[in-house]
Amino acid sequence: MKHLLLSLSLCLCSLLPAAIVFQEDFESAAINGTYASEGWVAYRSGRGAAGTTFTDASVSTGDGALLSTSSPINGTRSGTMSGSNLGSPAGNENIGQFFIGVIGLSSDISTLDSFDFSYDFSGGGSSSSSFRIGLAVQDGGSTTWYRSVTEYGGNINVSDVMASHEFSSASWGLWEDPSDGFASAVGGPSSGTTLTSGTVTGVGFVFGANRSSASARIDDISLTAIPEPGTLSLFGLALLGSILLRRRFA
């Protein structure tokens, strides 16, 4: 009977839900329109590698940082960005970056352990052009964001990419509010810092383009917060103990 109860408790542990922090399938905007009405903010950098000054490009369809495309990865829409909207500095390297994100969220992560970040991505342009993606989260509504040290993307097409980010210092770098710019955003942060577990109030993505010919489409973004293994184990032990105690005094 004890073995049965233990198995039952472990099964119940596995049913504890992960917290869906954010999802986006990019199906809502009109073709070549922006996603501003859906809550997205978008900034694009000036020229050069540092990109310390960002221009608000949330609602502009002429040089918008995030537009709807009629050439989707999935469904009928995808989000798209073009390096040509960043300008053409002398030389093509490290042309600049975009920041896109959604603020005003409220997802409790105080008892959770890590994020699972999944997306579909399609890079375009010449064979030497590429986009790189960094995940960013805003914790507690402050002007400081946490940017993932690990970057993704490139000049290849990928589907159902899954990446996991722990809340530990190995995964994150501190960033100012994107409206003030992300210093050296193309290269990403060189060292990590601890993501304070609390409430996620914003989710964003930094895209670094190395050429004006680079383009990128992104689709089916999902960010899910995963419970700590220790939390699941404690829950199971507590449940098992409660059942055994009831049986003992029955």
C-alpha positions in Angstrom: 0.0 0.0 0.0 2.8 2.4 0.8 4.3 1.9 -2.6 0.9 2.6 -4.2 0.6 5.8 -2.1 4.1 6.9 -3.1 3.4 6.3 -6.8 0.1 8.3 -6.4 1.9 11.2 -4.8 4.6 11.3 -7.5 1.9 11.3 -10.1 0.1 14.2 -8.4 3.4 16.0 -8.3 3.8 15.7 -12.0 0.4 17.4 -12.4 1.5 20.6 -10.8 1.2 23.2 -13.6 4.0 25.2 -15.0 3.2 28.9 -15.3 2.7 30.3 -18.8 4.3 33.7 -18.6 3.8 34.8 -22.2 2.6 33.4 -25.6 2.4 35.1 -29.1 1.5 33.6 -32.5 1.5 37.0 -34.3 -1.8 36.3 -36.0 -3.6 39.5 -34.9 -2.1 42.4 -36.9 -2.9 43.4 -40.5 -0.3 42.6 -43.1 2.6 45.0 -42.9 1.0 46.5 -39.8 2.5 46.9 -36.3 1.6 45.1 -33.1 1.3 48.2 -31.0 -2.5 47.7 -30.4 -1.7 44.3 -29.1 0.5 45.7 -26.4 3.9 45.4 -28.0 6.6 48.1 -27.6 9.4 48.3 -30.2 12.6 50.2 -30.4 15.4 50.3 -33.0 18.9 51.5 -32.5 21.0 54.1 -34.2 23.9 53.1 -36.3 27.0 51.2 -35.0 27.7 48.4 -32.6 27.0 50.1 -29.3 23.4 51.1 -30.0 23.0 53.1 -26.8 20.2 55.3 -28.2 17.0 53.6 -29.2 14.2 55.2 -31.3 10.6 54.3 -30.5 9.3 52.4 -33.6 6.2 50.8 -32.1 3.6 52.3 -34.4 5.6 53.2 -37.5 5.0 51.0 -40.6 7.7 52.7 -42.6 10.6 51.7 -40.4 8.8 49.8 -37.7 10.9 47.5 -35.5 8.2 44.7 -35.6 5.8 44.3 -38.5 3.4 41.6 -39.6 4.5 39.7 -42.7 2.5 37.9 -45.4 5.3 35.3 -45.6 4.6 33.5 -42.4 6.5 30.7 -40.8 3.3 29.2 -39.4 -0.4 30.2 -39.9 -1.1 33.4 -41.8 1.3 35.9 -40.0 4.7 36.1 -38.5 6.5 39.0 -36.8 9.3 40.4 -39.0 12.3 42.7 -38.6 14.6 44.2 -41.3 18.1 45.4 -41.0 17.4 48.0 -43.6 15.4 49.9 -41.0 18.5 50.4 -38.9 20.4 52.5 -41.4 23.6 51.8 -43.3 26.7 52.8 -41.4 30.2 52.9 -43.0 31.0 49.2 -43.3 28.4 46.6 -42.7 29.4 44.9 -39.5 27.5 45.4 -36.2 24.8 47.5 -37.8 22.5 47.7 -34.8 19.7 46.1 -33.0 16.0 46.0 -32.3 14.1 45.6 -29.0 10.6 44.3 -29.0 8.5 43.4 -25.9 5.3 43.4 -24.0 4.9 45.1 -20.6 2.1 45.2 -18.1 2.2 41.5 -17.4 1.9 40.0 -13.9 3.2 36.4 -13.5 4.3 35.2 -10.1 7.6 33.3 -10.3 8.5 33.4 -6.6 8.3 29.6 -6.2 9.6 28.7 -9.7 13.0 27.7 -10.9 13.6 28.4 -14.6 12.1 29.5 -17.9 11.5 27.4 -20.9 11.7 29.7 -24.0 10.5 28.3 -27.3 10.1 29.9 -30.7 10.3 29.4 -34.5 12.8 31.6 -36.4 13.7 32.3 -40.0 16.7 34.3 -41.0 17.0 36.0 -44.4 19.3 38.1 -46.5 22.7 37.2 -47.8 24.5 34.1 -46.6 26.7 36.3 -44.4 23.9 38.2 -42.8 22.3 37.2 -39.6 20.2 38.1 -36.6 20.9 37.1 -33.0 18.2 36.9 -30.4 18.5 37.5 -26.6 15.6 37.0 -24.2 14.8 39.7 -21.7 12.5 39.8 -18.7 11.3 42.7 -16.5 11.0 41.7 -12.9 8.7 43.7 -10.6 7.9 46.6 -12.9 11.2 48.4 -12.5 13.1 50.1 -15.3 15.8 47.4 -15.1 15.5 44.3 -17.3 17.4 41.0 -17.2 18.9 40.0 -20.5 19.9 36.4 -21.2 23.6 35.9 -21.7 22.9 33.1 -24.2 21.9 34.3 -27.7 20.0 32.4 -30.4 19.2 32.9 -34.1 21.7 33.2 -37.0 21.1 32.9 -40.7 19.3 29.6 -40.6 15.6 28.5 -40.3 14.7 26.7 -37.2 11.4 25.3 -35.8 10.3 24.6 -32.2 13.6 25.8 -30.7 13.5 25.2 -26.9 16.0 26.8 -24.6 16.0 26.8 -20.8 17.1 29.7 -18.6 17.8 29.2 -14.9 17.2 32.0 -12.4 20.9 31.7 -11.5 23.6 34.2 -12.3 24.8 32.0 -15.2 21.9 33.0 -17.4 21.4 36.8 -17.0 22.9 40.2 -17.4 21.4 43.5 -16.2 20.0 46.0 -18.7 18.4 49.4 -18.4 15.0 50.2 -19.7 15.0 49.5 -23.5 13.8 53.1 -24.2 17.2 54.2 -22.9 19.1 51.7 -25.1 21.0 48.5 -24.4 24.8 49.2 -24.5 26.5 46.7 -26.8 23.3 44.9 -27.3 24.6 43.0 -30.4 27.3 41.2 -28.4 25.1 40.5 -25.4 26.2 40.9 -21.8 29.6 39.6 -20.9 28.7 38.4 -17.4 25.6 37.2 -15.5 23.6 38.3 -12.5 20.9 36.6 -10.5 17.3 37.1 -11.6 15.3 38.0 -8.5 12.4 35.6 -8.2 9.2 37.7 -7.9 6.8 38.9 -10.5 7.5 39.0 -14.2 6.0 42.3 -15.6 7.5 42.3 -19.0 8.9 40.0 -21.6 11.1 41.2 -24.5 13.6 40.2 -27.1 16.8 41.9 -28.3 17.6 41.3 -32.0 21.1 42.2 -33.2 21.6 42.5 -37.0 25.0 42.4 -38.5 24.0 43.8 -42.0 21.4 46.0 -43.4 20.5 43.1 -45.7 19.6 40.9 -42.8 16.0 40.1 -42.1 14.3 37.9 -39.6 10.9 36.4 -38.9 9.8 35.0 -35.6 6.7 33.0 -34.7 5.0 31.0 -31.9 6.9 32.5 -29.0 6.2 30.8 -25.6 7.8 31.5 -22.2 6.9 29.1 -19.4 8.1 29.2 -15.8 9.0 25.8 -14.5 8.6 24.8 -10.8 11.7 23.8 -8.8 12.3 20.1 -8.5 12.7 20.5 -4.8 9.3 22.2 -4.6 7.7 19.2 -6.4 9.5 16.7 -4.1 8.3 18.6 -0.9 4.8 18.7 -2.2 4.9 14.9 -2.8 6.3 14.1 0.6 3.8 16.4 2.3 0.9 14.7 0.5 2.2 11.2 1.2 2.7 12.1 4.9 -0.8 13.4 5.1 -2.3 10.2 3.6 -0.2 7.9 5.9 -1.1 9.9 9.0 -4.8 9.7 8.1 -4.6 6.0 7.7 -2.7 5.6 11.0 -5.4 7.3 13.0 -8.3 5.9 11.1 
